């Protein structure tokens, strides 16, 4: 669990939610980049999309490009904000984060494993891992992204996907 302290030194209410950024990282074949979390992390050995917490002096778009490079070794370009997931009933979350989910085009780099990531793999819609092996609820956003490619709808999506 993350312990937060406000700038005035007061402890943050543990009921507060955190802002996170994640990305549906895509290549020219519209494959999705997934990482497998290290065993010692929350929901370790499960798949997720690259992402993390927003740092103090960065925008959400800057944060997701930093997280993508830190977690995978790839650089990218933000294409658009796809979804803001502020659903307070996210069953796989330990601290009920609010995700800003971007679509990011991977530009270059070499995949690089690190202390947070034990596997980096590209997936098509047809071979996407099942919901049971995802660390968080990101699979539903990925499936909605594939739906968007087939028949575009207004963005960004807000809250629960219906």
C-alpha positions as CSV (number, residue, x, y, z in Angstrom):
1,X,0.0,0.0,0.0
2,X,1.2,3.5,-0.8
3,X,1.4,5.9,2.1
4,X,0.9,9.5,1.1
5,X,1.7,12.7,2.9
6,X,0.4,16.1,1.8
7,X,2.8,19.1,1.3
8,X,1.8,20.5,4.7
9,X,3.0,17.2,6.4
10,X,-0.4,15.8,7.1
11,X,-1.1,12.2,6.3
12,X,-3.4,11.6,3.3
13,X,-6.7,9.9,4.0
14,X,-6.2,6.2,2.9
15,X,-9.7,6.5,1.3
16,X,-8.4,8.9,-1.3
17,X,-7.8,7.6,-4.8
18,X,-4.6,8.0,-6.8
19,X,-4.1,9.2,-10.4
20,X,-2.4,6.7,-12.7
21,X,-1.6,6.7,-16.3
22,X,-1.6,3.6,-18.5
23,X,-1.3,3.1,-22.2
24,X,-2.6,0.9,-24.9
25,X,0.7,0.8,-26.7
26,X,0.3,-0.1,-30.4
27,X,2.6,-0.9,-33.3
28,X,1.9,-0.6,-37.1
29,X,0.1,-3.9,-37.1
30,X,-2.3,-2.7,-34.3
31,X,-0.9,-5.2,-31.9
32,X,-1.0,-4.3,-28.2
33,X,2.1,-4.4,-26.0
34,X,1.6,-6.2,-22.7
35,X,4.0,-6.6,-19.8
36,X,4.1,-9.3,-17.1
37,X,4.5,-7.9,-13.6
38,X,7.4,-9.1,-11.4
39,X,6.4,-11.8,-8.9
40,X,7.0,-9.5,-5.8
41,X,4.6,-6.8,-7.1
42,X,0.9,-6.6,-6.3
43,X,-0.8,-9.1,-8.6
44,X,2.7,-10.4,-9.7
45,X,3.1,-12.7,-12.7
46,X,-0.1,-11.2,-14.3
47,X,-0.3,-9.2,-17.5
48,X,-0.9,-5.5,-17.7
49,X,-0.5,-2.5,-20.0
50,X,2.4,-0.2,-19.3
51,X,1.8,2.6,-16.8
52,X,2.2,4.0,-13.3
53,X,1.8,7.0,-11.1
54,X,1.9,10.6,-12.1
55,X,5.0,12.4,-10.9
56,X,4.7,15.8,-9.2
57,X,5.8,18.1,-12.1
58,X,4.6,16.3,-15.2
59,X,1.5,16.1,-17.3
60,X,-0.4,12.9,-17.7
61,X,0.8,12.6,-21.3
62,X,4.4,13.1,-20.2
63,X,4.0,10.6,-17.5
64,X,2.8,7.8,-19.8
65,X,5.7,8.3,-22.2
66,X,8.1,8.1,-19.2
67,X,6.4,5.0,-17.9
68,X,6.4,3.3,-21.3
69,X,10.1,3.8,-21.7
70,X,10.9,2.9,-18.1
71,X,8.9,-0.3,-18.2
72,X,9.6,-1.5,-21.7
73,X,12.6,0.3,-23.3
74,X,10.4,1.7,-26.0
75,X,9.7,5.3,-26.9
76,X,6.3,6.4,-28.2
77,X,4.0,9.2,-29.3
78,X,0.7,9.9,-27.6
79,X,-2.0,9.6,-30.2
80,X,-5.1,10.4,-28.0
81,X,-6.7,10.0,-24.6
82,X,-8.9,7.0,-25.0
83,X,-10.5,6.6,-21.6
84,X,-10.7,7.9,-18.0
85,X,-11.6,5.0,-15.8
86,X,-12.9,6.5,-12.5
87,X,-15.1,3.5,-11.7
88,X,-14.9,3.2,-7.9
89,X,-15.9,-0.5,-8.0
90,X,-12.8,-1.9,-9.7
91,X,-12.5,-5.4,-8.4
92,X,-8.8,-5.9,-9.2
93,X,-7.6,-2.7,-7.6
94,X,-6.0,-2.5,-4.2
95,X,-6.2,1.3,-3.9
96,X,-8.9,2.3,-6.5
97,X,-6.8,4.3,-8.9
98,X,-8.3,6.7,-11.4
99,X,-6.6,5.7,-14.8
100,X,-6.0,8.0,-17.6
101,X,-5.7,5.6,-20.5
102,X,-3.9,6.8,-23.6
103,X,-3.3,5.2,-27.0
104,X,0.4,5.5,-27.7
105,X,2.1,4.6,-31.0
106,X,5.5,2.9,-30.2
107,X,8.2,4.6,-32.3
108,X,11.5,2.9,-31.5
109,X,13.7,1.3,-28.9
110,X,14.5,-2.2,-27.8
111,X,12.5,-4.2,-25.3
112,X,14.2,-4.0,-21.9
113,X,13.2,-6.1,-18.9
114,X,13.6,-4.6,-15.4
115,X,12.8,-5.1,-11.7
116,X,9.0,-4.4,-12.4
117,X,8.6,-6.4,-15.7
118,X,9.6,-10.0,-16.4
119,X,8.0,-10.3,-19.9
120,X,7.2,-7.8,-22.8
121,X,5.1,-9.3,-25.6
122,X,3.0,-8.0,-28.5
123,X,-0.5,-9.4,-28.9
124,X,-3.2,-9.4,-31.5
125,X,-6.9,-9.3,-30.6
126,X,-7.1,-13.0,-31.4
127,X,-4.4,-14.1,-29.0
128,X,-5.0,-11.6,-26.2
129,X,-4.6,-13.3,-22.8
130,X,-7.8,-14.1,-20.9
131,X,-9.2,-11.8,-18.2
132,X,-8.1,-14.2,-15.5
133,X,-4.4,-13.6,-16.2
134,X,-4.6,-9.7,-16.2
135,X,-3.4,-7.9,-13.1
136,X,-6.0,-5.2,-13.4
137,X,-9.2,-4.4,-15.4
138,X,-7.2,-3.2,-18.5
139,X,-8.4,-6.0,-20.8
140,X,-11.8,-4.4,-21.1
141,X,-10.2,-1.2,-22.3
142,X,-8.1,-3.1,-24.8
143,X,-11.2,-4.9,-26.2
144,X,-13.0,-1.5,-26.4
145,X,-10.0,-0.1,-28.3
146,X,-10.3,-2.9,-30.9
147,X,-14.0,-2.2,-31.2
148,X,-13.2,1.5,-31.7
149,X,-10.8,0.6,-34.6
150,X,-13.7,-1.2,-36.3
151,X,-16.3,1.4,-35.7
152,X,-15.1,4.8,-34.2
153,X,-17.2,6.4,-31.5
154,X,-16.7,9.7,-29.5
155,X,-13.7,9.8,-27.2
156,X,-12.6,9.9,-24.4
157,X,-14.7,7.2,-22.8
158,X,-15.6,8.1,-19.2
159,X,-16.1,5.7,-16.3
160,X,-17.4,2.2,-16.6
161,X,-17.5,0.6,-20.1
162,X,-21.1,-0.4,-20.8
